[in-house]
Amino acid sequence: METPQSWPCPLCLRPSRDTVHASCREHVYEDLAELPALYRQLAEALQPSRRGDQGRGGTRTAPIPCSLDALDLRARGGIQGVLTSWEDDIRNLLDWELRPFRGSIEQDVDGSAAFLQNQLAWICDSHPAAKEFGDELRQIAGQARRLVTGERPPRRIPVACPCGTVLRITLDTPGARCPGCETQYGHAEVLQLPHAERTAA
């Protein structure tokens, strides 16, 4: 009996018998589906905190009027910039017409997210930077969720590549490429690397 063929999933680089893991594709789809709602919810994170300024006399330093991180994500170039840049790239690769003018930043977010959802199968199967696409969406969606929910970012753990380079990973990382020797590690492989502090002489 022949052993079924496998190749790296373009989104996580782990072996896959299909072109892309169904779970990886689903995670990207969920990020795209959630980003428009997260964009709207970030409006609440723009409200300044009033903690600690009640009942104090004397001169006070004016508080920052809003969350700068939330402001960055809601500004043109934040969530909107990530989504529209990928839409523009795909339209260019497919030799399609330019992205239409949609109006506001919110309308851009809605339109580009829907476009990318519709083209997700092609992105996973054919886009040369599918992993970068998935990584960037996961990063910006995760940042937006943390601002909306107040959740802390995942703790990064230092692990040592055999070449001596220290990689800082999270427990849910899909994989990592060592900048020192260019070795690509999948999820299971990178978690098996020794803790960097334990290897220090």
N, C-alpha and C positions, 0 to 999 in steps of 0.2 A: 504494500500500500504506500502510495506516495505521500510525503509529508506536505500538508497544505502550505502554500507560499505565504509569506508575510513580508511586510515592508514598513518603514517608519510612517506612523500617522503624521500628516503634515502639521497638525495642531499641537501635538505633545511630543512627537518624535519617538514614541514607544512603538514596539512592533504591533502591527495590526494586519489581520487577514483581509479586512475591507480597506478601501482607499483611505478612509478616515474613521476613527472610533465614533460610533453613534453617540456616546456620552459626551465626547468632546464637541461634536457638532451641536448637540443640544445645549451645552453650557454657553456656547457663543450665541446661539439663537436667543436664549433667555436673557443674556446681557443686552442684546439689541432690543428685545421687547421691553425691557425694564428701563432703559436709559431715558426715553421721553418722560416717563412718570417721575424718575429721579430728578430730572432737570426741573420739573415743576415743584417738586418737594423741596428742592434746594432754596427756593425763595424764602422759606421759613427760617433756614439757617442763616440768612442774611440779616436777620433781626439781631441787634446788639444785645449782649448780656447785661442785665441790670444788677447782677449779684454784687453785693459788697459796697454799693454806693448809696445806701439808704441811711439817713440820719447822721451823716458825717458833715462836720462843719469845716470852715476854712477853704483853702484853695485846693481844687482837685484837678488832676490831669484829665483832659477830655478823653473818654473811651473811644476805641476804634469803632466807627459807626456800624460795622458789619463784619461778618466772617470773611476774611480775605480769600481763604481757600474756596469757600462757596462762591464768592464773587468771581474768582478765576474760572471756575467750572461753568458758570452761567454766562460769562462774557463771550463775545465772538472770539473764537480760537480755543475755547475750552472744550466742553463736550461737542459743541457744534463744529469746532475745528477738526477734531478727530474724525467724526463721522463724515463730514463733507470732503475731507482730504482723501479718505478711502473711496468714497463714491467717485470723486474726480479721477482717481487712479484707475479704477475699474472701467469707467467709461472710456478712458484713454486706451487701455489695453484692448478693449473690445471694439474700438473705433466707433463708439456711439456718439451721439450728439452731446453737447456740453450740458452740465447740470442746469436745470431751469432755475430761474429766480423764483423763490418761494415767499419772500417777504421778511418776516421777523426771524430772529434767532430761534425762537421756539418752533416756528414752522420749518426752518431748516433742519432742526433736530428730528422732528417728526418725519419729514420727507426722506432724509438720508437714512434714518434707521429703518424705515419701511423698504427703501431701495436695497439696502444691504441684506435685509432678511430675505428678500425675493431672490437675491443673487448668491445666497450663502452656499448652495450646492456647488455652483461654479467656483466660488472662492476656495472652498475646501478641496475640490478636485484639481483645479488648474492654476490658481494664483501662485506665483513664485514666492510670495511673502505671506503665505497663509498663517504661519506661526506668529509672525510679527503682528498680523491683524488680530488674531485671537488674544495674544499677550496684551496688546494695547487696549483692547476693549475690556479685558478682565481688570486691568489696572485702573482705568478711569471709572468703570462701574463700581469697583470695590471702594475707590476713594469717595465716590458720591454716596454710596450706601453708608459708609462710616460717618460722613458728615450729617446725614439724615438721621441715623439711629444713635449716634454717639459712641458707636463701637470703636474700640482701640484697634490699630493696625496689628496684623499678626507679628509675633516676635520672630526676629531673624536669628538663625543659628549659624555660627561659623563652622564650616567643614573644610578639610584639607584635601586638595587634589594631589595625586602622587607627584606631580611636578613641583609642588611646594606652594602653589597659589591658594589663597584662602577664598572660598566662595561663601556668601551669606545667603542662606536659603530659608524658606518657611516650610512647615510640615505639609502644606498643600501645594507646594510648588510642582508644576507639571514637568519640570526638568531644568537643566542649566548648562550653559556652555562655558568652559573654563577659558578666561581671556589669556591665560599664560601659555597653554599648549593647544588650545582650540578643540579639546575633547568635548564631545557632546554627551551629556548624561541624561537618561530618562528619569522618571519620578523615582522608581525603586532604586536605581543605581546611585543617584545623588544622595538619597537618604542613607545609603550604606557606607558613604565616605566617613572616615574617622573625624571625630570632633577636633577642631583646629587646636584648641587649648591643650588637649591631651597629647598632641603630637609635638608640641613645642619643647625644645630641648632646654 
